[in-house]
Amino acid sequence: MKKIMSSMLLFSVLTTTNLMAQDLKEKDVPKTVKDAFVKKYPDAKKVSWEKEKGNYEANWGGKSGEDNSVTFTPAAIFLEIVEAIPVSQLPSNVAPYVAKHYNGAKITEAGKVTDASGKHMFEAEIKGKDLIFDEKGIFIKMD
C-alpha cells in the first residue's frame, strides 16, 4: 500500500510540474524566439520569460512586470498576446457566470487576449486558473 501511495504522489508531482509555468533565464530561451519577440515588440523593457505547455512566454510592463504577456512556439511562431485589463472591463456577463459556476469565486486578474489571427477573447483568473470567454463574454474553456 505504501508503494502505491508513493507512486501516486510521485505521478501527481510530475504531472503537475509539467503543467505549471517554469521561469526561465533569458539565455535559456532560443535565439529565434527572442528575435521574433524583439521584432514584434521592439519597445518592450524588463522582459521575463517562462516556459508553459512547451511554449515560450515573455512578460513585461506595468508594476507587476506582467501587464503584457506574449506566447511563441519553440519554432518562434506567434500564438497570442494577453494585455492586462481591470476586472471591471471584462464583458458584463463574465462576473455573473463566475459567481454561478464557481461558487462566487473572486476574479483576481483579467486580460484581453488577441491570437495570431486577430481574434479577441477575454481571460478571467480565478483560483490560479484562467477562464476564457469570447468577445461577448460567453464562456469558451478553462485554460
C-alpha positions as CSV (number, residue, x, y, z in Angstrom):
1,M,0.0,0.0,0.0
2,K,2.9,2.4,0.8
3,K,4.4,1.7,-2.6
4,I,1.1,2.5,-4.3
5,M,0.7,5.8,-2.4
6,S,4.3,6.8,-3.1
7,S,3.9,6.1,-6.8
8,M,0.6,8.1,-6.9
9,L,2.3,11.0,-5.2
10,L,5.3,10.9,-7.5
11,F,3.0,10.8,-10.6
12,S,0.9,13.7,-9.2
13,V,4.0,15.8,-8.6
14,L,5.5,15.1,-12.1
15,T,2.3,15.8,-14.0
16,T,1.6,19.0,-12.0
17,T,5.1,20.2,-12.5
18,N,4.8,19.7,-16.3
19,L,1.6,21.8,-16.5
20,M,2.9,24.7,-14.4
21,A,4.9,27.6,-15.9
22,Q,8.6,27.4,-15.4
23,D,10.6,30.6,-15.0
24,L,13.5,30.8,-17.5
25,K,16.6,32.8,-17.7
26,E,16.9,34.7,-21.0
27,K,19.9,32.6,-22.0
28,D,17.6,29.5,-21.9
29,V,15.2,31.0,-24.5
30,P,16.0,30.0,-28.1
31,K,17.5,32.9,-30.1
32,T,14.8,32.5,-32.8
33,V,12.1,33.1,-30.2
34,K,13.9,36.1,-28.7
35,D,14.5,37.6,-32.2
36,A,10.8,37.1,-33.1
37,F,9.8,38.8,-29.8
38,V,12.0,41.8,-30.3
39,K,10.9,42.2,-33.9
40,K,7.2,42.2,-32.9
41,Y,7.6,44.2,-29.6
42,P,10.8,46.4,-30.0
43,D,9.8,48.7,-27.2
44,A,9.3,46.0,-24.5
45,K,11.6,46.5,-21.5
46,K,12.4,44.4,-18.4
47,V,11.2,41.2,-20.0
48,S,10.9,38.0,-18.0
49,W,10.5,34.6,-19.6
50,E,8.6,31.4,-18.8
51,K,8.0,28.1,-20.4
52,E,4.5,26.9,-20.3
53,K,2.9,23.9,-22.1
54,G,6.1,23.7,-24.2
55,N,5.8,27.3,-25.5
56,Y,7.8,30.4,-24.5
57,E,6.0,33.3,-22.8
58,A,7.5,36.8,-22.4
59,N,6.1,39.1,-19.7
60,W,6.7,42.9,-19.4
61,G,5.2,46.2,-18.5
62,G,3.4,47.7,-15.5
63,K,4.1,47.5,-11.8
64,S,4.0,43.7,-11.7
65,G,6.0,43.3,-14.9
66,E,3.2,41.3,-16.4
67,D,0.9,43.8,-18.0
68,N,1.7,42.2,-21.3
69,S,2.2,38.5,-21.9
70,V,3.0,37.1,-25.3
71,T,3.4,33.5,-26.3
72,F,5.6,31.9,-29.0
73,T,6.0,28.3,-30.1
74,P,9.6,26.8,-29.9
75,A,9.7,27.5,-33.7
76,A,9.2,31.2,-32.9
77,I,5.6,31.4,-34.2
78,F,3.5,34.0,-32.5
79,L,0.4,32.5,-30.8
80,E,-1.2,35.3,-28.7
81,I,-0.8,38.3,-26.6
82,V,-2.6,38.9,-23.3
83,E,-2.9,42.5,-22.2
84,A,-3.9,43.1,-18.6
85,I,-7.1,45.0,-18.1
86,P,-9.1,46.0,-14.9
87,V,-11.6,43.3,-14.0
88,S,-14.3,45.9,-14.5
89,Q,-13.5,45.9,-18.2
90,L,-14.5,42.3,-18.7
91,P,-17.8,41.8,-20.6
92,S,-20.7,42.3,-18.2
93,N,-21.8,38.7,-18.1
94,V,-18.4,37.3,-17.1
95,A,-18.8,38.1,-13.3
96,P,-22.3,36.5,-13.1
97,Y,-21.0,33.4,-14.9
98,V,-18.1,33.1,-12.4
99,A,-20.4,33.6,-9.4
100,K,-22.8,31.0,-10.6
101,H,-20.4,28.3,-11.8
102,Y,-17.5,28.8,-9.3
103,N,-19.4,29.5,-6.0
104,G,-18.8,33.2,-6.1
105,A,-15.0,32.9,-6.6
106,K,-13.3,36.2,-6.9
107,I,-11.7,37.2,-10.3
108,T,-8.2,38.2,-9.3
109,E,-6.8,39.2,-12.8
110,A,-8.3,39.9,-16.2
111,G,-6.8,40.2,-19.7
112,K,-7.8,40.9,-23.3
113,V,-6.4,38.1,-25.5
114,T,-5.6,38.6,-29.2
115,D,-4.5,35.5,-31.1
116,A,-2.4,35.2,-34.2
117,S,-5.4,35.6,-36.5
118,G,-6.5,38.8,-34.7
119,K,-9.4,37.1,-32.8
120,H,-10.2,38.7,-29.5
121,M,-11.1,36.9,-26.3
122,F,-11.1,37.6,-22.6
123,E,-9.3,35.9,-19.7
124,A,-10.5,35.9,-16.1
125,E,-8.3,34.3,-13.5
126,I,-9.9,32.6,-10.5
127,K,-8.1,30.4,-8.0
128,G,-5.0,30.3,-10.2
129,K,-6.9,29.1,-13.3
130,D,-7.8,31.0,-16.4
131,L,-11.3,31.1,-17.7
132,I,-11.5,32.1,-21.4
133,F,-14.5,34.0,-22.8
134,D,-15.4,35.2,-26.3
135,E,-15.8,38.9,-27.1
136,K,-19.5,38.7,-25.9
137,G,-18.5,37.2,-22.6
138,I,-19.6,33.7,-23.4
139,F,-17.5,31.0,-21.7
140,I,-15.3,29.0,-24.0
141,K,-13.0,26.9,-21.8
142,M,-10.8,26.7,-18.8
143,D,-7.1,27.1,-19.6
